[in-house]
Amino acid sequence: MSQEQLRPVRVGLLGIGTVGGGTFTVLQRNQAEIRRRAGRGIEVAMVADLNTDLAKQVVGDAAQIVADARAVIANPDIDVVVELIGGYGIAKALVLEAIAAGKHVVTANKALLAVHGTEIFAAARDKGVMVAFEAAVAGGIPIIKSLREGLTANQIQWVAGIINGTTNFILSEMRDKGLDFDVVLKEAQRLGYAEADPTFDIEGVDAAHKATLMSAIAFGIPVQFDKAHVEGITKLSATDIRYAEQLGYRIKLLGIARRQAAGIELRTHPTLVPMRRLIANVEGAMNAVMVQGDAVGTTMYYGKGAGAEPTASAVIADLVDIARQLEAAPASRVPALAFQPDELSPLPILPIDEVVTSFYLRLRVADQAGVLARITSILAEQGISIDAVLQREADEVSGEGGNQTDLIILTHETKEGAMNTALAGMQALPTVLAPIVKLRKEELA
Ligand code: HSE
């Protein structure tokens, strides 16, 4: 059959909010270019949204509008269902029903796939349909495609990314203006950079969902969000951002997946990154992901991680992929998680105590003889080597009358378990006057 004879791929959009609207608009605007690439047209034939008036405003008469998403799934003429509802509830039921009805699925729903991906990918495999999710990680940046296809020759060593724009915006503002987290969060909400309920963003959950998806594709392991270590930025103080800066580091919320011999590190937390790294200079709501592979070395991908058209760019890339592979035998398609589903690795996700990293510690201590010696000897007992020490003059520390000081210690790499043992010992010293701040540091070399 010549390409001219292939009928258009018919798409049903579930949800016509920001991303749905962007997807419709970009598909309309670039349809000729997209057809030249896909070898066939891609048309939005149906839109389901509870707000049918909004749907009408966005798509006019170009597509059938329904309030009931199940009407899209039940329509035998629809080839691909695009799920843009979000969350684990109705979205999960609809994705599974769409798969059961033999539809291919495109979704931007990182939460759904990070938590229920194993069930969803297995259902899709049984049914011989594709589930594509480029838009779920880092919005418009084609990081899924890069990891899954562009870097397919490599043993991936690690992936580390700024994959949440809300928190990167907040951290940039905290550093720029020397403001505390709560103040900047309120401002971010006022400006629309943070949602009214920002919990998933600021607690690191959204970034951890995305890191979980990248870990599966990078290492050929199942998606295991339940084993991810997740810390957000809510406890981060402007003081530590300032001290990090003085030591040549920026603090970024990183989603990290790293291969060790014994297993995979999967963790999201505020991280000190050397200021000279490109990724340390990714500011505002932008996203960036670094990937290190044994053959390619270190690579970095940068762009908008959210927004109507950047996310639509990723959704439509998936639609084009599906259009190209629609008639292909399932076994010859690119596997959803990069590796053949029966070739998954048994490498476990490591508990946080087994994670190897370097640390930033801040201790409020009594400024008297022997304090530093005692602290360094506790670190030495755990085999932890010190990289740098900074002591602020007593009068710089909030007018404590010169008898207290902040001691900032950077360590070399160690297991987190050893660090926690040392921390307990240091915290118990009568000369340590406040809870010790512990942050992880990555050189990303
Ligand atoms: N809320 C996300 C962010 C965008 O702030 O980056 C969607 O994942």
Boltz pocket constraint, residues with backbone or C-beta under 6 A from the ligand:
constraints:
  - pocket:
      binder: B
      contacts: [[A, 136], [A, 163], [A, 164], [A, 165], [A, 166], [A, 167], [A, 193], [A, 201], [A, 206], [A, 285], [A, 305], [A, 306]]
      max_distance: 6.0
